[in-house]
Each structure stands twice: as structure tokens, then as C-alpha cells.
Amino acid sequence: MIVVHHLNNSRSQRVLWLLEELQVPYEIKRYERTADQRAPKELLEISPLGKSPVITDDLVTLAESGAIVEYLISKYGNGKLQAPASGPGYLDNLYYTHYAEGSLMPILVQKIIFDIVPQKTPFLIRPLANMIFSNLDTQLLQPEFKKHFDMIESHLATVKTGWFAGGDEPTAADFQMAFPLEAIVASAPTLATPKIVEYVERVHARPAYKTALDKGGEYAYAKM
Ligand SMILES: N[C@@H](CCC(=O)N[C@@H](CS)C(=O)NCC(=O)O)C(=O)O
């Protein structure tokens, strides 16, 4: 039996959605974020970085959402949710599967850090910290966001079915991309471009996504 070590409000929602699409039986072991939004120390007993998601599947313990998504599709997909074996769909799936955690998530996390640091700065120098981080946001992050969101918008405009690899079903790239895109739509709606908003609606309309949300519990990025 597959066990998903699931942290509330986290990337492991990707794995629940995928398992519901695959209709593979699984169990959820829940972990609650601490007051400072970290994973609880119990997750360190499952995997060395103590982050979510992690799955166990008989003797296999696997962390890193992209690795988990590829493992599950390859082991349990039976042809479902597969990207094309070659051509543009193959390359788009490969690119966006890795881009989600490799390039997009780091700038979203940077944004969270830029917002948190001034709040955690001692009161007397907080105005200075606010000014510095607000300038960093304007000068570094906003131009970066624009490049990324323009690229995603242009790509989504080319895929007729609305999935990143251009097929009739989501593929690994979609399970990876849905999380950062729904975080953008929920947390920074003014930055979300029209096709990104449509994409997130498409994901949220999947019956498997809704079931995963019901089973996963608290999740701040999809209000239904
Ligand atoms: N690149 C990893 C990131 C894992 C990660 O940072 N997970 C977050 C939840 S979204 C986490 O466990 N945060 C709590 C912590 O770091 O204490 C993946 O895609 O699985």
C-alpha cells in the first residue's frame, strides 16, 4: 500500500491529485505545520530533509515531488497520464516537469522570504528593512515574475487541450505546474495572467482533484 506523508498546505497535494487520477489505493499519514510554518520533526523520521511530500511504497521511500510524480506514473500509470515518447509534447513535458521546482518555485519562495524578513526585523529598524526588501522586490523579483509568467502564458496559448504537454490528459508537467500556478492565483491574483487563471480553473474542475482536496484537508490554494 502506498502511504503519502502529507503536510497541510503543501506540495503533497500534487501527489494526492495524481493518485486520484490514477485510481490507485493509498493511505494518507497527516502532518501539521508548526506555528512557524515548518514541517513537524516527525517527518525527519521518514526522510532526511523532513519535507513533504514523501511516499512509502513497500520497501521504497521517495521524497521530492517531481521524482514521486514520475515514479507513480511510470509504475502505476498503465499508459494513463503518459507524455508522448518523442516530439514537442515530450520536450514540453520534460521541460515543465523540471522547470516547476527548478526555476519557478525558487522565485515564489524568494517572494515569501522578501515579505517575511521585514516582519521579523526588530521594530526600530523595520522601516529600513521594509524599504530595502520592497526595492529588491521591485527591481529583482517583479521583472523576473514577468518573464516567467509571459513564458507560461505564451505556452498555454499554444496548447489546444490546455495541458502542458498538449495531450488530452494531464501529464507529469501538470502535476508539477499546478501547485505554483494555484499559489500565484490564490496569493497574488493581480500577477496571474488570463491563461494561468484558466489553467488553474481547469485543474480545479477535475473530479479527481476535488476528491484529493476532500481527502487532503486544509489547503490554502484551492477554495471550492
Ligand atoms: N522540491 C521539494 C520541496 C519540498 C518542500 O519544501 N516541501 C515543503 C512543503 S510545500 C515543506 O515540507 N516545508 C516545510 C519545511 O521545510 O519545514 C519537492 O518538490 O518536494
The ligand as an SDF file (V2000), in Angstrom:
LIG
                    3D

 20 19  0  0  0  0  0  0  0  0999 V2000
   11.4640   20.4290   -4.0180 N   0  0  0  0  0  0  0  0  0  0  0  0
   10.7560   19.7450   -2.9620 C   0  0  0  0  0  0  0  0  0  0  0  0
   10.3200   20.7720   -1.9310 C   0  0  0  0  0  0  0  0  0  0  0  0
    9.7520   20.1430   -0.6750 C   0  0  0  0  0  0  0  0  0  0  0  0
    9.2940   21.2220    0.3020 C   0  0  0  0  0  0  0  0  0  0  0  0
    9.9600   22.2610    0.5090 O   0  0  0  0  0  0  0  0  0  0  0  0
    8.1390   20.9910    0.9090 N   0  0  0  0  0  0  0  0  0  0  0  0
    7.5870   21.9670    1.8200 C   0  0  0  0  0  0  0  0  0  0  0  0
    6.0780   21.9350    1.7460 C   0  0  0  0  0  0  0  0  0  0  0  0
    5.4260   22.6130    0.2810 S   0  0  0  0  0  0  0  0  0  0  0  0
    7.9340   21.6140    3.2490 C   0  0  0  0  0  0  0  0  0  0  0  0
    7.9950   20.4500    3.6110 O   0  0  0  0  0  0  0  0  0  0  0  0
    8.0910   22.6610    4.0580 N   0  0  0  0  0  0  0  0  0  0  0  0
    8.2630   22.5680    5.4690 C   0  0  0  0  0  0  0  0  0  0  0  0
    9.6820   22.7100    5.9200 C   0  0  0  0  0  0  0  0  0  0  0  0
   10.5790   22.9250    5.0890 O   0  0  0  0  0  0  0  0  0  0  0  0
    9.8850   22.6510    7.1290 O   0  0  0  0  0  0  0  0  0  0  0  0
    9.5790   18.9920   -3.5810 C   0  0  0  0  0  0  0  0  0  0  0  0
    9.1250   19.3680   -4.6630 O   0  0  0  0  0  0  0  0  0  0  0  0
    9.1230   18.0040   -2.9900 O   0  0  0  0  0  0  0  0  0  0  0  0
  1  2  1  0
  2  3  1  0
  2 18  1  0
  3  4  1  0
  4  5  1  0
  5  6  2  0
  5  7  1  0
  7  8  1  0
  8  9  1  0
  8 11  1  0
  9 10  1  0
 11 12  2  0
 11 13  1  0
 13 14  1  0
 14 15  1  0
 15 16  2  0
 15 17  1  0
 18 19  2  0
 18 20  1  0
M  END
$$$$
